[in-house]
Amino acid sequence: MSKILKSLQVVTQSFTGTPNTGTGVLFASGSKIYFENATGSIFPIGGPGYIRVLEYTGSNPGGDTLTYTWTKPTNIKHIQVICVGGGGGGGGGILRNQSAGLSGGAGGGGGAIAWGFFDRTDLTQNTYTISVGAGGAGGVGRTAIANGGTGVAGGYTTFGGTLVSASGGSGGTGGSTGTTTAGAGGLATACRPGPAFAIPGGSGGATSLSVSSATSIFLSTPLTPIGTAGGGGGAGRTTGNIDIIAASGSGGFEWNTLKANNTILGGTGSNDLVTAAVLLQFTSSVFTTTYGLGGGGNGGSGSLVGGIVTSQKGGDAGLYGAGGGGASPQQGTGPSPASQPGGSGSAGLCIVVEYY
């Protein structure tokens, strides 16, 4: 299901079409591209040839869904499509006239990854629409006594509607006087072509009497060397006038390893971009591409100013597909008190690898 082409690691998977002998890997040797199925049989499927990697990115965290058009080249042989759903927004901060028992907002979940491999005969249309899911906006803060707003779910990233579709992460619930619920990562069961071609997103962190950590999913077996964007961190909880330290968002994925997130509470998650200079042996050409999955936004830790618990905004997610962090509580005392919003999730990503 994966093979390293020089320094670029791409996820590969047989779908329908030719060859139709099951799942396996694509790899380059000399001047040709080969497919090796699960039983070890190898089929030459192209060459002399080359590949081209196209990236379709989304808007800023909390922005709109962006759409693109992919046009099928006349000489294309196969394509590999990898979609990453948008991350969910973190929960907004609660505003209450009390200094104890206030839970900060929970972190949003990271988007799922889905992929598919298609022969040119599977591509019956000349053009296909790519929709890159928006990152969910953070839950709103409050200017009147109320629980914090729940973060918005991340959008789906799709290629051709349902050919490949990756679900977005859920938003974290807003701060309250009880336990907040972390945003779930995008579900593999909601992806296309199906769960066997998808990995769920990392979950956000929640807040109760303690703060739970956000997660990334990293499956490092040889058959599935892929992982997700990070979930957002949960914010702190007050006990008396003491604000418990918030959780940081989890690290993002660099296609072959998880990269640690930044350590600044309330700060933006790591972008985790990867730069891969790839020497394609069968064309003697070099191109550069950058992509990776973001770290979750860190939860707001809040502060104690003049004996009053003050709210800190949740951190926005890093690019791409990660969840936003939750905002910490605000004690409703003083002139015009207001709690802060949760951090926004980051938009998804679509990568199309063309094989000629």
ZAMARGU-4260 file (C-alpha; in steps of 0.2 Angstrom, whole numbers, plus 5000, padded with zeros to 4 digits):
<rodrens>
0) 5000/5000/5000 | 5015/5012/5000 | 5031/5013/4991 | 5045/5026/4992 | 5049/5034/4976
5) 5066/5041/4980 | 5062/5053/4994 | 5044/5055/4991 | 5032/5043/5001 | 5015/5042/4993
10) 5000/5031/4998 | 4995/5019/4984 | 4980/5008/4983 | 4973/4998/4968 | 4954/5002/4966
15) 4945/4996/4950 | 4951/4995/4932 | 4967/4988/4926 | 4976/4979/4934 | 4961/4972/4943
20) 4970/4959/4954 | 4967/4967/4971 | 4976/4979/4982 | 4995/4982/4981 | 5008/4995/4978
25) 5015/5006/4964 | 5033/5008/4962 | 5046/5015/4949 | 5061/5005/4942 | 5071/5011/4928
30) 5060/5019/4915 | 5044/5010/4920 | 5030/5010/4933 | 5025/4994/4940 | 5010/4987/4951
35) 5014/4973/4963 | 4998/4965/4970 | 4996/4957/4987 | 5002/4940/4981 | 5018/4947/4975
40) 5014/4946/4956 | 5021/4962/4947 | 5013/4970/4932 | 5022/4983/4921 | 5008/4997/4919
45) 5017/5011/4911 | 5033/5018/4903 | 5043/5027/4898 | 5033/5038/4909 | 5033/5051/4923
50) 5022/5057/4937 | 5015/5074/4942 | 5009/5079/4959 | 4996/5092/4960 | 4991/5100/4977
55) 4974/5108/4980 | 4973/5118/4997 | 4960/5126/5007 | 4956/5143/5014 | 4963/5150/5030
60) 4957/5142/5047 | 4938/5145/5049 | 4936/5151/5031 | 4926/5144/5016 | 4926/5128/5006
65) 4936/5130/4990 | 4932/5122/4974 | 4944/5117/4959 | 4942/5108/4942 | 4954/5094/4938
70) 4954/5090/4919 | 4959/5073/4913 | 4975/5074/4902 | 4973/5065/4886 | 4989/5054/4889
75) 4985/5050/4907 | 4987/5032/4913 | 4982/5032/4931 | 4979/5044/4945 | 4981/5042/4964
80) 4969/5054/4974 | 4972/5058/4993 | 4959/5068/5002 | 4960/5076/5019 | 4945/5083/5028
85) 4944/5099/5037 | 4947/5100/5056 | 4933/5105/5068 | 4933/5121/5078 | 4937/5121/5097
90) 4923/5126/5109 | 4921/5144/5115 | 4924/5149/5133 | 4910/5150/5146 | 4905/5166/5155
95) 4899/5164/5173 | 4898/5174/5189 | 4908/5161/5199 | 4927/5157/5201 | 4925/5138/5203
100) 4919/5123/5193 | 4921/5131/5176 | 4927/5120/5162 | 4935/5127/5146 | 4930/5123/5129
105) 4935/5106/5121 | 4946/5104/5106 | 4940/5100/5089 | 4944/5084/5080 | 4956/5082/5065
110) 4950/5077/5047 | 4950/5060/5041 | 4961/5054/5026 | 4954/5044/5011 | 4962/5038/4995
115) 4959/5029/4979 | 4969/5023/4964 | 4960/5025/4947 | 4964/5019/4929 | 4960/5031/4915
120) 4946/5019/4910 | 4938/5023/4927 | 4938/5041/4923 | 4923/5043/4912 | 4922/5062/4913
125) 4934/5074/4905 | 4933/5086/4921 | 4931/5082/4939 | 4927/5094/4953 | 4938/5095/4969
130) 4931/5102/4984 | 4943/5106/4999 | 4933/5106/5015 | 4934/5122/5026 | 4941/5121/5044
135) 4927/5123/5056 | 4925/5140/5065 | 4929/5140/5084 | 4914/5141/5095 | 4909/5159/5100
140) 4913/5167/5116 | 4900/5176/5127 | 4896/5194/5132 | 4882/5188/5143 | 4881/5174/5156
145) 4880/5158/5146 | 4890/5142/5141 | 4903/5144/5127 | 4897/5140/5109 | 4901/5123/5101
150) 4914/5123/5087 | 4909/5120/5069 | 4913/5104/5061 | 4926/5103/5047 | 4920/5101/5029
155) 4922/5086/5018 | 4936/5086/5005 | 4930/5077/4989 | 4936/5072/4972 | 4922/5070/4959
160) 4909/5070/4972 | 4910/5053/4979 | 4925/5045/4970 | 4936/5050/4985 | 4928/5059/5000
165) 4936/5062/5017 | 4925/5067/5031 | 4929/5082/5043 | 4932/5082/5061 | 4918/5087/5074
170) 4918/5103/5084 | 4922/5103/5102 | 4908/5108/5114 | 4909/5125/5123 | 4914/5128/5140
175) 4902/5124/5154 | 4900/5120/5173 | 4902/5101/5169 | 4912/5090/5157 | 4915/5096/5140
180) 4915/5084/5125 | 4930/5083/5113 | 4927/5084/5095 | 4928/5067/5087 | 4940/5065/5072
185) 4933/5062/5055 | 4925/5045/5053 | 4932/5032/5041 | 4915/5025/5039 | 4909/5042/5032
190) 4923/5041/5019 | 4923/5035/5001 | 4928/5023/4993 | 4925/5016/5010 | 4934/5012/5027
195) 4947/5001/5019 | 4953/5016/5010 | 4952/5028/5025 | 4959/5032/5042 | 4949/5042/5055
200) 4955/5059/5061 | 4963/5062/5078 | 4951/5067/5092 | 4951/5083/5102 | 4955/5085/5121
205) 4941/5087/5133 | 4939/5096/5150 | 4932/5089/5166 | 4941/5089/5183 | 4957/5087/5173
210) 4961/5091/5155 | 4963/5076/5143 | 4975/5076/5129 | 4971/5078/5111 | 4977/5064/5099
215) 4984/5060/5082 | 4982/5043/5075 | 4998/5035/5068 | 4998/5018/5061 | 5016/5013/5058
220) 5014/4995/5051 | 5022/4992/5034 | 5005/4990/5026 | 4998/5007/5033 | 5011/5020/5035
225) 4999/5035/5036 | 4993/5046/5050 | 4981/5060/5053 | 4981/5078/5058 | 4981/5083/5076
230) 4966/5086/5087 | 4964/5102/5096 | 4968/5104/5115 | 4956/5106/5129 | 4956/5122/5139
235) 4958/5123/5158 | 4946/5121/5172 | 4944/5133/5187 | 4944/5126/5205 | 4943/5141/5216
240) 4953/5155/5208 | 4965/5143/5201 | 4966/5139/5183 | 4971/5121/5179 | 4984/5120/5165
245) 4976/5117/5148 | 4981/5103/5136 | 4991/5107/5120 | 4985/5100/5103 | 4993/5085/5096
250) 5006/5084/5083 | 5003/5083/5065 | 5009/5070/5052 | 5023/5072/5040 | 5018/5056/5029
255) 5032/5046/5038 | 5032/5052/5056 | 5022/5062/5068 | 5030/5079/5072 | 5028/5087/5089
260) 5016/5101/5091 | 5022/5118/5098 | 5021/5120/5117 | 5013/5138/5119 | 4996/5136/5127
265) 4983/5146/5117 | 4995/5146/5102 | 4993/5140/5084 | 4996/5122/5080 | 5012/5117/5070
270) 5010/5118/5051 | 5021/5103/5049 | 5024/5106/5031 | 5036/5095/5022 | 5047/5099/5008
275) 5052/5084/4997 | 5064/5086/4982 | 5061/5071/4972 | 5072/5064/4959 | 5062/5055/4946
280) 5074/5042/4939 | 5064/5038/4924 | 5063/5056/4918 | 5079/5063/4926 | 5068/5078/4931
285) 5067/5086/4949 | 5052/5094/4956 | 5048/5101/4973 | 5032/5099/4983 | 5026/5104/5000
290) 5013/5095/5010 | 5010/5088/5028 | 4996/5088/5041 | 4994/5101/5054 | 4995/5100/5073
295) 4980/5104/5083 | 4977/5121/5091 | 4982/5122/5109 | 4969/5125/5123 | 4968/5142/5131
300) 4976/5141/5148 | 4968/5158/5155 | 4975/5168/5169 | 4971/5176/5185 | 4971/5195/5184
305) 4966/5205/5200 | 4958/5189/5208 | 4947/5187/5192 | 4949/5172/5180 | 4951/5178/5163
310) 4948/5169/5146 | 4961/5165/5133 | 4956/5161/5115 | 4959/5143/5109 | 4973/5141/5097
315) 4970/5140/5078 | 4975/5123/5070 | 4990/5122/5059 | 4989/5117/5041 | 4981/5105/5035
320) 4966/5096/5042 | 4969/5099/5061 | 4956/5104/5075 | 4956/5120/5084 | 4959/5122/5103
325) 4946/5126/5116 | 4945/5143/5125 | 4947/5145/5144 | 4933/5151/5155 | 4929/5169/5160
330) 4923/5174/5177 | 4909/5186/5175 | 4915/5200/5186 | 4921/5218/5181 | 4917/5230/5167
335) 4910/5222/5151 | 4917/5204/5154 | 4918/5193/5139 | 4924/5175/5136 | 4935/5171/5121
340) 4931/5160/5106 | 4938/5143/5102 | 4952/5141/5089 | 4947/5137/5071 | 4951/5121/5063
345) 4961/5121/5047 | 4955/5117/5030 | 4958/5100/5021 | 4969/5096/5007 | 4968/5086/4991
350) 4983/5078/4982 | 4982/5071/4964 | 4996/5061/4958 | 4996/5058/4939 | 5004/5044/4931
355) 5009/5045/4913
</rodrens>
